[in-house]
């Protein structure tokens, strides 16, 4: 029996190592602190990017999403991130495939390959862009409003 109690430190060390490994897995999940995925019709999307962890996670995940949008306002020679952007995405036939209000400066959408028209509005000013989504790649579109757009 005394021999068994001698193995307890070894068991404790093994549990500690397992705990550290598990902690690493939990940390990896925290690194991908993505906001929740929503659905609009058949289109999955996520929006956010407020805070460093979330914005980093979205930037890292953007390569796996067919469409990646970034919203900002020109300010003093550089762009400042914008949120509360009202977005409509229409396919080549003009059918509305996604309608949402972005909860942060980033929006990722799983769109089928094809041509789309984006209508993005911030403080009553609308920007329009045409984007081509290709199979197996990610299209990135930056929408930058003129300085003063988001000021009341």
N, C-alpha and C positions, 0 to 999 in steps of 0.2 A: 504494500500500500504506500509506503514511503516513496517508492519509485514513481508511482502515479502522481503524487503531489509535486514531485520534481519536474514533471512534464507540464505543469500548469503555466509556468512562465513562457514555455514554448507556445502553448495554446494561446495565451494572452498576446504574444507577439504576432502570431498568425492572425488573430482577430484584429489587431491594430493595423496590420498591413491590409487586410480585407477592408477595414473601415476607411483607410486612406484611399484605396482604389475606388471604393464606392463614393467617397467624397469627391474624387476626381470626376466621376461620371455625373454627379450632381452639379459640379461646377461647369462641366461641358454643357449641360442642359441650361444652366443659368446664362452661359455665354450666348446661347441662341434664344435670348429673351424676346422672341417675336410677339407682336400683338396677335389677338385672335384672328382666325380666318373667317371671313363672312362670305355669304353667297348672294348674288343678284342674278336671278334666273339660273342659267347654267354656268355663270362665271364666278369663280372663286377669286377673292381679293383680300388683301390686308392693307391697313393704313396705320401710320403712326410715325415714330421717330423722334418723339419728345424724350430727351434724355440720352446720354451717351450710350448706355447699354443697348437700348432699343434701336437707336439709329445705327449702331455698329452691326447689330444682329440683322437688321433689314438690308444693309449694304452687303453683308456677307451672303445673305439668302437670295439677293436679287438675280444672281446668275442662273438660278433654277426657275425663275419666273419669266414667261414670254414677254411681259411688258413691265417696265420699271419707270415710274414717274417721280420727278423731283420738283417741288413747288417752292418758289422764292420770290422776293421783292428786291429790286435794285435799291441799294442804300449806300450813300457815301462811297461810291466806287466799288462796292462789293455787294454780293447778294446775301440777304438775310432770309432764313427759312420762313415759310408761310404755312399756316394750317387753316382749317375751315374753308377749304377750296371746294366749291360745288363742281362735280365732274359728271359729264355725260360722255359715253363712248358709243358711237354708232358704227355698225359694219358697213360694207360697201353698198348694201341695198338701202341704207338709211335706217335700219332697224336698231332701236336702242338696246344695247346688250349689257350696259352697266350704268347705273345712276347712283351716286353716293356723295356724301360730304366727307372729305379727307379729315382724319383726326390728327394729322401731323404732316410734315413736309414730304413724306414718302408714301407712295402707293404702288403696290405690286399687284398685277392681275394675271390670271391664267386665261388668256384668250387663245382661241383656235387660230392657226395661221390664216392670214388674210390682211386686207387693207381696212384701216379704221380711221374715223374722224373723231378727234378729241375736242370737247368744248369744256373749258375750265374757267370758272368765274370766281373772282375774289373781290369783295367789296363792290360788286356791281360792274366790274370790268372783266370782259371775257377774252380769253386767248383761245385760238383754234389752231390745231395742228393735225396734219395727216401723218399716220404712222403705218409702217408695214411690219407685221409680225410674221417671222419666218420660223418654220419647224426647226427645233433643235438649237435655237439661239435666243438671245434676250435683247429686245429693243429698249433703249434707254432714251427718255425724252425729258429735257429740262424745260419747265415753263417758268419764265421770269417776267414778272409784272414790272411796270415802270415805278420809279421811286414815288413814295407817297400813296400808293394804291391802298394800303391797308390802314391808313391813318384816318380817324374819324374826323 
